[in-house]
């Protein structure tokens, strides 16, 4: 069995749904797929995508992203984004999509529910950059009930982290017992939609939307990773392919992304497939992939204190935008 991963499928786009449909009906029948969030806010498209993947893979794991929880139309049983989450979880149960930790082929796979918070960003801001609330649809497409005090920076992130209980605490206990009894433990792969570390995002001066850092990650995810000690963590959300190791954990983002983003990749993104993360026959992680930003930061020191916009950012947005 092989464990594959992909994020940000965005099946709302015709080209992306065609990509899902074109995946082999035979090549993955004994394999597992990790879907690291952002398929669609349309329930019909979400169902169709799940049905395709469940047919093509033996096991499918999923954790919702921000797009999945948008509430932009009247939907049965949905009053807010938390109601949308429950509808999605019900759909996953119906179709056999895993949304809680499970041991498959000797490997634990664990979804981590999460949401971003602005205090995740600890790096200096670029002068004149637009507020993230003005450039992200989430801030008007997601709806939160009065029970969540959204005026508090970490309130939504904390709520989502609490959804991981008791599943992740039970998993940590199981892994500890395995280690005590056998002197070793089963490999663990965790995944979330959002980022666990700011170092998995380019510096602000490199980004067309520098304040994106305030809406991409959560400290709660990293705390879970430190507790669980996975061999790899899969994430999504930013659409930057990434493959690096930090403190012994391999961090991978492998996004399908938007069609126009794929066209900017080598060979126009042709032949893109989910990425093999682990092979149970070989009992090891797959080889590292060359990804632009991970390799860039292997060769160049990250320097958040440098707040001079990169040339391509100035060229696109204009020098006046930064004065």
C-alpha positions in Angstrom: 0.0 0.0 0.0 1.1 3.5 -0.8 -0.1 6.6 1.0 -0.6 9.6 -1.4 -1.4 13.2 -0.6 -2.8 16.3 -2.3 -4.3 19.5 -1.1 -6.4 22.3 -2.5 -8.3 20.3 -5.2 -10.8 23.2 -5.7 -13.1 21.0 -7.8 -15.3 24.0 -8.5 -13.1 24.6 -11.5 -14.0 22.5 -14.5 -10.3 21.7 -15.2 -9.8 20.5 -11.6 -12.9 18.2 -11.7 -11.6 16.8 -14.9 -8.3 16.1 -13.2 -10.1 14.2 -10.5 -12.1 12.2 -13.1 -8.9 11.4 -15.0 -7.1 9.8 -12.1 -6.6 6.1 -12.8 -9.4 3.7 -11.9 -6.9 0.9 -11.3 -3.6 2.2 -10.2 -4.6 3.2 -6.6 -7.1 0.4 -5.7 -4.9 -0.8 -2.8 -3.7 2.7 -1.8 -4.7 5.5 0.6 -5.3 9.2 -0.2 -4.9 12.1 2.1 -7.0 15.1 1.0 -5.7 18.1 3.0 -8.7 20.4 2.6 -10.3 22.9 0.1 -12.4 20.8 -2.3 -15.5 23.0 -2.6 -18.1 24.9 -0.7 -20.8 23.4 -3.0 -22.1 20.2 -1.3 -22.9 18.5 -4.6 -19.4 19.0 -5.9 -17.9 17.9 -2.6 -20.0 14.7 -2.8 -19.0 14.0 -6.4 -15.3 14.5 -5.6 -15.5 12.2 -2.5 -17.4 9.6 -4.6 -14.7 9.7 -7.3 -11.8 9.3 -4.8 -13.5 6.6 -2.7 -13.9 4.6 -6.0 -10.3 5.1 -7.0 -8.6 4.6 -3.6 -9.1 1.9 -1.0 -9.0 4.5 1.8 -9.6 8.3 1.7 -8.8 10.7 4.6 -10.0 14.3 4.7 -9.9 17.4 6.9 -11.9 20.5 5.8 -10.3 23.7 4.6 -11.6 27.3 4.7 -13.3 27.0 1.3 -15.2 23.9 2.4 -16.8 25.9 5.2 -18.0 28.9 3.2 -21.7 29.6 3.5 -22.7 31.5 0.4 -26.0 30.0 -0.5 -29.1 28.5 1.2 -28.2 24.9 2.1 -30.4 22.4 3.9 -29.3 22.1 7.6 -26.7 24.8 7.3 -27.0 28.1 9.3 -23.4 28.8 9.7 -19.9 27.4 9.1 -20.1 25.0 12.1 -23.4 23.6 10.7 -21.6 23.2 7.4 -18.8 21.3 9.1 -21.4 18.9 10.6 -23.0 18.3 7.2 -19.5 17.6 5.8 -18.7 15.1 8.6 -22.1 13.4 8.0 -21.3 13.1 4.3 -17.9 11.6 5.1 -19.4 9.0 7.4 -22.0 8.1 4.7 -19.3 7.6 2.0 -16.6 6.0 4.2 -14.2 9.0 4.2 -12.0 9.0 7.3 -12.1 12.2 9.4 -10.5 10.7 12.5 -7.2 8.8 13.2 -7.0 5.3 11.8 -4.3 2.7 11.5 -4.0 1.6 7.9 -1.4 -1.0 6.7 0.6 -0.5 9.9 0.7 3.3 9.6 -1.4 5.7 11.7 -2.9 8.6 9.7 -4.4 11.4 11.8 -6.4 14.5 10.6 -5.9 17.6 12.7 -8.8 20.0 12.6 -7.6 23.6 12.6 -8.3 27.3 11.8 -5.9 30.2 11.4 -5.3 33.1 13.8 -3.6 36.4 13.2 -1.2 36.1 16.2 0.4 33.1 14.3 2.2 35.9 12.4 5.2 37.1 14.4 7.1 38.7 11.6 7.4 42.5 10.8 4.7 43.9 8.5 5.4 45.6 5.2 4.3 49.2 5.2 1.1 49.9 3.2 0.2 46.3 2.6 -3.6 45.8 2.5 -5.3 44.2 5.5 -5.9 40.5 5.1 -9.6 41.0 5.8 -9.8 43.0 2.5 -8.3 40.3 0.3 -9.7 37.0 1.7 -13.2 35.8 1.0 -13.4 33.9 4.3 -14.1 37.1 6.2 -17.5 37.4 4.6 -18.2 33.9 3.3 -17.7 32.1 6.6 -20.3 32.6 9.3 -19.7 31.9 13.0 -22.3 31.4 15.7 -22.6 33.8 18.6 -21.2 31.1 20.9 -17.7 31.8 19.4 -16.4 35.2 20.5 -14.7 36.1 17.2 -13.4 39.3 18.7 -10.7 37.2 20.3 -7.9 36.4 18.0 -7.5 32.7 18.8 -11.2 31.9 19.5 -12.0 30.1 16.2 -8.6 28.4 16.1 -9.1 27.2 19.7 -12.6 25.9 18.9 -11.3 23.9 16.0 -8.4 22.5 18.0 -10.8 21.3 20.7 -12.6 19.3 18.0 -9.5 17.0 17.9 -10.4 15.7 21.4 -10.5 13.0 22.5 -9.3 11.4 19.2 -5.7 12.8 19.2 -5.2 12.4 23.0 -6.3 8.7 22.6 -3.9 8.4 19.7 -1.0 9.8 21.7 -1.8 7.2 24.5 -1.9 4.3 22.0 1.4 5.3 20.5 3.0 5.6 23.9 1.7 2.1 24.9 3.1 0.7 21.6 6.5 2.2 22.4 6.4 0.9 26.0 5.4 -2.6 25.0 7.5 -3.0 21.8 10.3 -0.6 22.2 9.1 1.2 19.0 5.8 2.5 17.6 3.9 2.6 14.4 4.8 5.3 11.9 2.4 8.3 12.1 1.5 10.8 9.4 -0.6 13.8 10.5 -2.3 16.4 8.3 -4.1 19.7 8.5 -5.3 22.2 6.0 -3.5 25.2 7.6 0.2 25.7 8.3 1.8 24.7 11.6 4.9 26.9 11.2 5.4 30.4 9.7 8.7 29.2 8.2 6.5 27.1 5.7 5.4 30.4 4.1 7.7 32.7 2.0 8.8 36.0 3.7 6.2 38.8 3.4 8.3 40.7 1.0 8.0 37.8 -1.5 4.2 37.7 -1.4 1.7 39.7 -3.6 -0.5 39.7 -0.4 2.1 40.3 2.4 -0.5 40.0 5.2 -1.5 36.6 4.1 0.6 35.4 7.0 -2.2 36.5 9.4 -4.6 34.0 7.9 -2.6 30.8 7.1 -1.6 29.0 10.3 -2.2 28.0 13.8 0.1 27.4 16.8 -2.3 24.7 18.0 -1.3 22.5 15.0 2.3 22.7 16.0 1.5 21.8 19.6 -0.3 18.7 18.4 2.7 17.8 16.2 5.1 18.2 19.1 2.8 15.9 21.2 2.3 13.2 18.6 5.8 13.2 16.9 4.8 12.2 13.4 7.3 11.2 10.8 5.5 13.6 8.3 2.9 16.3 8.4 0.9 17.2 5.3 -0.7 20.7 4.9 -2.3 22.9 2.3 -4.0 26.3 2.0 -1.2 28.6 0.5 -0.9 26.7 -2.8 2.9 26.7 -2.5 4.4 23.3 -3.1 6.8 22.5 -0.2 8.9 19.6 1.0 11.3 20.1 3.9 12.4 18.7 7.2 12.1 20.7 10.5 13.2 19.2 13.8 13.0 15.7 12.4 9.5 16.1 10.9 9.0 16.2 7.2 6.5 18.9 6.1 4.9 18.6 2.7 2.4 20.7 0.8 1.4 19.2 -2.6 -1.5 21.4 -4.0 -3.4 20.9 -7.2 -4.3 24.6 -6.8 -6.2 26.8 -9.3 -5.8 26.0 -13.1 -4.1 29.4 -13.8 -1.6 28.6 -11.0 -0.8 25.2 -12.5 -0.1 26.7 -15.8 2.8 28.6 -14.3 4.5 25.3 -13.3 7.0 23.3 -15.3 5.4 22.1 -18.5 2.2 23.9 -17.6 1.5 21.5 -14.8 0.9 18.6 -17.1 1.1 15.2 -15.5 0.5 16.5 -12.0 -0.5 13.6 -9.6 -0.9 13.2 -5.9 2.4 12.7 -4.2 3.4 9.4 -2.7 4.3 10.1 1.0 4.9 6.6 2.3 5.3 3.1 0.9 4.3 0.3 3.4 6.2 -2.3 1.4 9.5 -0.4 1.8 8.4 0.9 5.3 9.8 4.3 4.6 8.9 7.8 3.4 9.2 8.6 -0.3 12.1 10.6 -1.6 12.1 14.3 -1.2 10.7 16.4 -4.0 12.3 19.5 -5.4 9.9 22.4 -4.6 10.8 26.0 -5.4 10.4 27.6 -2.0 11.7 24.8 0.1 14.8 24.6 -2.0 15.1 28.4 -2.1 15.3 28.5 1.7 17.8 25.7 1.8 20.1 27.9 -0.2 19.1 31.3 1.2 18.7 32.5 4.8 15.2 33.5 5.7 15.2 37.1 6.8 11.8 38.4 7.9 13.4 41.7 9.1 13.9 42.6 5.4 10.7 44.4 4.5 11.7 45.7 1.1 9.2 44.2 -1.4 10.7 41.8 -3.9 11.1 43.2 -7.5 8.2 41.1 -8.8 5.9 42.3 -6.1 6.7 46.0 -6.8 6.3 45.3 -10.6 2.9 43.9 -10.1 1.5 46.2 -7.4 3.5 49.4 -8.2 6.0 51.2 -6.1 3.3 53.6 -4.8 1.5 50.8 -3.1 4.4 50.5 -0.6 4.7 54.2 0.4 
